[in-house]
Amino acid sequence: MKLLIKSFISNFFKVFSKSATIRFIENTIIDQAMSQQKEVTHNGVTLLFTCPNPLTRWRVETYSEKEPETLSWIDGMTSDDIFWDIGANVGLYSLYAAKRHDMTVLSFEPSVFNLELLGRNSYLNQASGNVTIIPLALSDKTGGNLMKHSDTKWGGALSSFSVEYGGDGEVFSSVVEYKTLGITADHAVAKLMLPTPTYIKIDVDGIEHMILNGAVDTLKKVKSVLVEVNDDFKEQAEMVAKILTTAGFAFTNKEISSFTTNSKNINIANQIWERVTEK
């Protein structure tokens, strides 16, 4: 019976997929999804986000609880700072920084599934003058490579660029792959003339250490780094600590989200590093 039902559904869409009526319905559903918005207020800052699916709604509904340390870290910035949000997703933290301090923000997001929402959200929050969207992957070398995704949801994470592993250091299983351009932070500043950051957030699910390895010169003017690290992924954890310590930073704090304490990701945390010496 299940096979008959599946066969019927499959044949139905094969027959009617080119129908103008079906196309109209599909387009209407997508347009309606993209018109869904949700508002959130944190520390006096009100933001509006496009929420076309359950994942993006969840991100907004848990806004103040999921990563309070990230929001508090952003609270310590000023209007004179320059914030690089590496792995900006749909702009949750980029837009908070832009609205909180009226500051310059560079949002690095190579995912084709998140870029549209990042652009929409920037416009919705009248932050287009503060937020520059950089649709490039950052890594330890400049050049083209594969961007891999574990799903195709709007607002999704768990992607991988230029490597075969994910955030746990294990083999990464992708459902979509495409070639895109990667660039080092140092080349982004020297060749693209991007403003040098004073604060950097890195949350890209796996190659955080590689991004830092490509930012040796850039780190010299950075005051603080917030980076997601998986302590069970030894190569990542050890390289992050070595690079930042060598660059003149000291580890000050790490926070494990309450949303991961009952999962296998319990050793994944946002680490905060502060500059202690001039380099």
Buried (B, 14 or more C-beta within 10 A) or exposed (E): EEEEEEEEEEEEEEEEEEEEEBEEEEEEEEEEBBEEBBEBEBEEBEBBBBBBBEBBBBBBBBBEEBBBBBBEBBBEBEEEBBBBBBBBBBBBBBBBBBBBBEBBBBBBBBBBBBBBBBBBBBEBBEBEEBBBBBBBBBBBEBEEBBBBBBEEBBBBBBBBBBBEBBBBBEEBEBEBEEEBBBBBBBBBBEEEEBEBBBBBBBBBBBBBBBBBBBBBBBBEBBBBBBBBBBBBBEEBBEBBBEBBEEBBBEBEBBBBBEEBEEEEBEBBBBBBBBBEEEE
